[in-house]
Amino acid sequence: MTTVTPLDPAEAHRLAALALAEDLAGGTDVTTLATVPAGLTGTAEVVARADGVVAGLDVAAAVFAERLGSAGHVTTTARDGDRVRAGQVLLTVTGPTRELLTAERSALNLLTHLSGIATLTARWVDAVAGTGAVIRDTRKTLPGLRAAEKYAVRCGGGSNHRMGLRDQALIKDNHVLAAGGITAAMRAVRAAYPDVFCEVECDTLDQVEEAAREGAVLVLLDNMDVATTTAAVAIARRHGTRTEASGGLTLAVARAVAGTGVDYLAVGALTHSAPALDLGLDLHS
């Protein structure tokens, strides 16, 4: 189990309310109202249908709590960051059956999505284990879900890059073009925001040399092959600059890239392409 900084409970409740509002849209669950007798109480279990890493149990619990209120009781039997096996019970909820089933899909949508991110992240972390390289995410997240998705990355053993545009500066190719070069862009950032951490994207070894010589703390090595990445790392190290590989990364090449000595692998796929982890809810009347 990976110990991670927890998701803010207020964020979990915000997502729960948002998901339920979208599902109900001011109306009612017509199927459940028609088929489930009023006053019926039931117990349901959220069960893993596949092996993976779980994330978002507090979010799922918040969905059930939002709908069931004081009439419901939720118990988690796993913890976020746990590696779970198919058939394992992750959460048990008891309460009015109508309300429980109304909340089912909202809870599972969030839980399967976040667990999918955690599971994919863990695969990347496993792929580079022992190299010293850290797997981390990007800003390629869904609007409104960034905090939760980045939390899921942490559950999978990864690390977070900046949360938003105000957290740190990342000088990319278009910024370089607009500013008139890497050195000009770096100096402009320092002049405007002297206390803000600044990272520089580099496409060539000459750019790595320029950024490192100018005092960059971290350079992003964009779409470089293994041989070029190795050379870039050597240049950066001479100046005490850290390195991050990004672009064109796959699990098949992750270990080779990590073996170049880069400090980080930035993987947008952790959040924008993670398949949902297969989980289901089984009702016991």
C-alpha positions as CSV (number, residue, x, y, z in Angstrom):
1,M,0.0,0.0,0.0
2,T,1.3,3.5,-1.0
3,T,0.9,6.2,1.6
4,V,-0.2,9.4,-0.1
5,T,-1.3,12.9,0.8
6,P,-5.1,12.5,1.0
7,L,-7.6,14.2,-1.2
8,D,-9.3,17.1,0.5
9,P,-12.7,15.8,1.9
10,A,-14.3,19.0,0.6
11,E,-13.2,18.0,-2.9
12,A,-14.6,14.5,-2.5
13,H,-18.0,16.0,-1.5
14,R,-17.9,18.5,-4.3
15,L,-17.4,15.7,-6.9
16,A,-20.1,13.6,-5.3
17,A,-22.6,16.4,-5.4
18,L,-21.7,17.2,-9.0
19,A,-22.0,13.6,-10.2
20,L,-25.4,13.1,-8.6
21,A,-26.7,16.4,-9.9
22,E,-25.7,15.4,-13.4
23,D,-27.3,11.9,-13.1
24,L,-30.6,13.3,-11.7
25,A,-30.7,16.7,-13.4
26,G,-33.5,17.9,-11.1
27,G,-35.5,14.7,-11.6
28,T,-35.8,11.3,-10.2
29,D,-34.4,7.8,-10.9
30,V,-37.4,6.5,-12.7
31,T,-36.2,2.9,-13.1
32,T,-35.4,2.5,-9.4
33,L,-38.6,4.2,-8.2
34,A,-40.6,1.8,-10.5
35,T,-38.9,-1.4,-9.5
36,V,-37.7,-1.1,-5.9
37,P,-40.4,-1.1,-3.2
38,A,-40.4,1.9,-0.8
39,G,-38.9,1.1,2.6
40,L,-36.7,-1.7,1.4
41,T,-33.2,-1.7,2.9
42,G,-30.2,-3.5,1.4
43,T,-26.5,-4.0,1.6
44,A,-24.2,-3.7,-1.4
45,E,-20.5,-4.3,-1.9
46,V,-18.2,-2.7,-4.4
47,V,-16.1,-5.5,-5.7
48,A,-13.0,-5.5,-7.9
49,R,-13.6,-7.4,-11.2
50,A,-9.9,-7.1,-12.1
51,D,-6.5,-6.7,-10.4
52,G,-5.3,-3.1,-10.0
53,V,-4.6,-0.2,-7.7
54,V,-7.6,1.4,-6.0
55,A,-8.1,5.2,-5.7
56,G,-11.1,7.3,-4.9
57,L,-12.8,5.2,-2.1
58,D,-13.5,8.4,-0.1
59,V,-15.1,9.9,-3.2
60,A,-17.3,6.9,-3.7
61,A,-18.2,6.9,0.0
62,A,-19.1,10.6,-0.3
63,V,-21.5,9.8,-3.2
64,F,-23.3,7.3,-1.1
65,A,-23.3,9.5,1.9
66,E,-24.6,12.4,-0.1
67,R,-27.6,10.3,-1.3
68,L,-28.3,8.1,1.7
69,G,-27.6,10.7,4.5
70,S,-28.0,9.5,8.0
71,A,-30.0,6.5,6.8
72,G,-26.9,4.9,5.3
73,H,-23.7,3.4,6.5
74,V,-20.5,3.0,4.5
75,T,-17.5,0.9,5.4
76,T,-14.3,0.7,3.3
77,T,-12.5,-2.6,3.4
78,A,-9.5,-1.4,1.4
79,R,-7.4,1.8,1.3
80,D,-6.5,4.1,-1.5
81,G,-3.1,3.0,-2.9
82,D,-3.8,-0.7,-2.2
83,R,-3.0,-3.2,-4.9
84,V,-6.3,-5.2,-5.0
85,R,-7.2,-8.5,-6.6
86,A,-10.2,-9.5,-8.7
87,G,-13.0,-10.6,-6.3
88,Q,-11.8,-8.4,-3.4
89,V,-14.5,-6.3,-1.6
90,L,-13.4,-2.7,-1.5
91,L,-16.4,-1.0,0.1
92,T,-19.7,-2.0,1.8
93,V,-22.7,0.2,2.0
94,T,-26.0,-0.3,3.8
95,G,-29.2,1.8,3.6
96,P,-32.4,2.4,1.7
97,T,-32.2,0.3,-1.5
98,R,-33.7,3.0,-3.7
99,E,-31.1,5.6,-2.6
100,L,-28.3,3.1,-2.8
101,L,-29.1,2.1,-6.4
102,T,-29.6,5.7,-7.4
103,A,-26.0,6.5,-6.2
104,E,-24.5,3.4,-7.7
105,R,-23.4,4.7,-11.2
106,S,-22.2,8.0,-9.9
107,A,-20.0,6.3,-7.3
108,L,-18.6,3.7,-9.7
109,N,-17.9,6.3,-12.5
110,L,-15.6,8.2,-10.2
111,L,-14.1,5.2,-8.5
112,T,-13.3,3.2,-11.7
113,H,-11.8,6.3,-13.4
114,L,-9.5,7.2,-10.5
115,S,-8.5,3.6,-9.9
116,G,-7.7,3.2,-13.5
117,I,-5.3,6.2,-13.3
118,A,-3.7,4.7,-10.1
119,T,-3.4,1.3,-11.8
120,L,-1.7,2.7,-14.9
121,T,0.6,4.9,-12.8
122,A,1.7,1.8,-10.9
123,R,2.6,0.0,-14.1
124,W,4.9,2.9,-15.0
125,V,6.4,3.1,-11.5
126,D,7.1,-0.7,-11.7
127,A,8.6,-0.3,-15.1
128,V,11.3,2.1,-13.8
129,A,11.8,0.6,-10.3
130,G,15.4,0.8,-9.2
131,T,16.5,3.4,-11.7
132,G,15.9,6.4,-9.4
133,A,13.7,8.1,-12.0
134,V,10.3,9.4,-10.8
135,I,7.1,9.1,-12.7
136,R,5.0,12.2,-12.7
137,D,1.9,13.6,-14.4
138,T,1.1,16.6,-16.5
139,R,-1.8,19.1,-16.8
140,K,-3.6,16.8,-19.3
141,T,-6.5,16.3,-17.0
142,L,-10.3,16.7,-17.3
143,P,-11.8,20.0,-16.3
144,G,-13.0,19.8,-12.7
145,L,-11.2,16.5,-12.0
146,R,-7.6,17.7,-11.8
147,A,-7.2,17.5,-8.0
148,A,-8.7,14.0,-7.9
149,E,-6.8,12.7,-10.9
150,K,-3.5,14.0,-9.6
151,Y,-4.4,12.3,-6.2
152,A,-5.0,9.1,-8.1
153,V,-1.5,9.4,-9.6
154,R,-0.1,9.6,-6.1
155,C,-2.0,6.5,-5.1
156,G,-0.3,4.7,-7.9
157,G,3.1,5.7,-6.6
158,G,3.7,8.6,-9.0
159,S,4.4,12.3,-8.3
160,N,2.6,15.5,-9.3
161,H,3.9,18.2,-11.6
162,R,2.4,21.7,-11.3
163,M,-1.3,21.9,-10.4
164,G,-2.0,24.9,-12.6
165,L,-0.4,27.7,-14.6
166,R,0.3,29.9,-11.5
167,D,2.2,27.2,-9.6
168,Q,5.4,27.4,-11.6
169,A,6.7,28.6,-15.0
170,L,7.2,26.1,-17.8
171,I,8.8,27.8,-20.8
172,K,7.8,25.8,-23.9
173,D,8.6,26.2,-27.6
174,N,5.9,28.8,-28.3
175,H,7.1,30.9,-25.3
176,V,10.6,30.7,-26.6
177,L,9.5,31.8,-30.1
178,A,7.5,34.7,-28.7
179,A,10.3,35.9,-26.3
180,G,13.1,35.6,-28.9
181,G,15.0,32.7,-27.5
182,I,15.5,30.5,-24.4
183,T,17.8,33.0,-22.6
184,A,15.5,35.9,-23.3
185,A,12.5,33.8,-22.1
186,M,14.2,32.7,-18.9
187,R,15.3,36.2,-18.1
188,A,11.8,37.6,-18.7
189,V,10.4,35.1,-16.3
190,R,12.9,35.9,-13.6
191,A,12.3,39.6,-14.0
192,A,8.5,39.3,-13.8
193,Y,8.3,36.4,-11.2
194,P,11.6,36.1,-9.4
195,D,10.3,33.7,-6.8
196,V,8.6,31.3,-9.2
197,F,10.3,28.0,-10.1
198,C,11.0,27.8,-13.8
199,E,11.4,24.8,-16.1
200,V,12.5,25.0,-19.7
201,E,11.5,22.7,-22.5
202,C,14.3,21.8,-24.9
203,D,14.1,20.1,-28.3
204,T,17.9,20.0,-29.0
205,L,21.2,19.5,-27.2
206,D,22.1,23.1,-28.0
207,Q,19.0,24.3,-26.2
208,V,19.8,22.1,-23.2
209,E,23.3,23.7,-23.1
210,E,21.8,27.2,-23.4
211,A,19.2,26.6,-20.7
212,A,21.6,24.9,-18.3
213,R,24.3,27.6,-18.8
214,E,21.7,30.2,-18.0
215,G,21.0,28.5,-14.7
216,A,17.9,26.4,-15.4
217,V,17.1,24.2,-12.4
218,L,15.2,21.7,-14.5
219,V,15.0,21.1,-18.3
220,L,12.3,19.2,-20.1
221,L,13.7,16.9,-22.8
222,D,11.0,16.9,-25.4
223,N,10.6,13.9,-27.7
224,M,14.3,12.9,-27.5
225,D,15.4,9.3,-28.3
226,V,17.4,7.4,-25.7
227,A,20.8,8.3,-27.2
228,T,20.0,12.0,-27.3
229,T,18.5,11.9,-23.8
230,T,21.7,10.3,-22.5
231,A,23.7,13.1,-24.0
232,A,21.3,15.8,-22.7
233,V,21.5,14.4,-19.2
234,A,25.3,14.6,-19.3
235,I,25.2,18.2,-20.4
236,A,22.6,19.1,-17.8
237,R,24.6,17.4,-15.0
238,R,27.7,19.4,-15.8
239,H,25.7,22.5,-14.8
240,G,23.8,21.0,-11.9
241,T,20.5,21.0,-13.8
242,R,17.9,18.3,-13.3
243,T,16.2,16.7,-16.3
244,E,12.7,15.4,-17.2
245,A,11.9,13.3,-20.2
246,S,8.6,13.9,-22.0
247,G,6.8,13.2,-25.2
248,G,6.7,9.9,-27.1
249,L,7.1,7.8,-23.9
250,T,5.6,4.4,-23.7
251,L,5.8,1.6,-21.2
252,A,7.9,-0.4,-23.6
253,V,10.7,2.2,-23.5
254,A,10.2,3.6,-20.0
255,R,13.0,1.6,-18.4
256,A,15.5,2.5,-21.2
257,V,14.6,6.2,-20.9
258,A,14.9,6.0,-17.1
259,G,18.3,4.3,-17.5
260,T,19.7,7.4,-19.1
261,G,19.8,9.1,-15.7
262,V,16.8,11.5,-16.1
263,D,15.2,12.6,-12.8
264,Y,11.6,12.5,-14.1
265,L,9.5,10.9,-16.7
266,A,6.5,13.1,-17.4
267,V,3.6,11.0,-18.7
268,G,0.4,12.7,-19.9
269,A,-1.2,9.3,-20.5
270,L,-1.5,8.7,-16.8
271,T,-4.5,10.9,-16.8
272,H,-5.6,11.4,-20.4
273,S,-5.5,7.7,-21.5
274,A,-5.9,5.5,-18.4
275,P,-8.6,2.8,-18.9
276,A,-11.1,2.5,-16.1
277,L,-10.4,-0.3,-13.6
278,D,-13.3,-2.8,-13.8
279,L,-15.3,-2.6,-10.5
280,G,-18.9,-3.4,-9.8
281,L,-21.5,-3.1,-7.2
282,D,-23.3,-6.3,-6.0
283,L,-26.6,-5.8,-4.1
284,H,-27.6,-8.2,-1.3
285,S,-31.2,-7.8,-0.2
